[in-house]
Amino acid sequence: MALIYIDAAARQNPVYAAGAAVINDEGTRHEFKFDLGALDNHEAEWAVLDKAVDEVIALNITSVIIHTDSKIISDSFDRYFVKNKKFQPYFNSVRRKSAGFDLFLVSHTPRNRNKSADHLAKEALYKYTKK
């Protein structure tokens, strides 16, 4: 089973976001940074989740616990419902992609326990906005 930590970082003027995923799978650590473009922070969190699931699939991992500091995301998967229609396409995409997994859980994790993904997301935001 893999443990995945995800986070996004965004700025408001101009609007731009980046994100990161840290995948720990049986002693192997994979790090991914994502250029997300003009998204607000909440949408960027959803985009990172979707992209992280793509990376998990590419690594042939089928049992995952995804840790996010986004309460909106974790609540959506707990309730199996997305309140904000803006996030519905991300929710549907992740559900579709993860349907064949042996285990797929999304867990709320406090920010102080998500430091590696937070650091990578901020690093990515800096990198992608300094082009």
Secondary structure, 3 states (H helix, E strand, C coil): CEEEEEEEEEEECCEEEEEEEEEEECCEEEEEEEEEECCCHHHHHHHHHHHHHHHHHHCCCCEEEEEECCHHHHHHHHHCCCCCHHHHHHHHHHHHHHCCCCEEEEEECCHHHCHHHHHHHHHHHHHHHCC
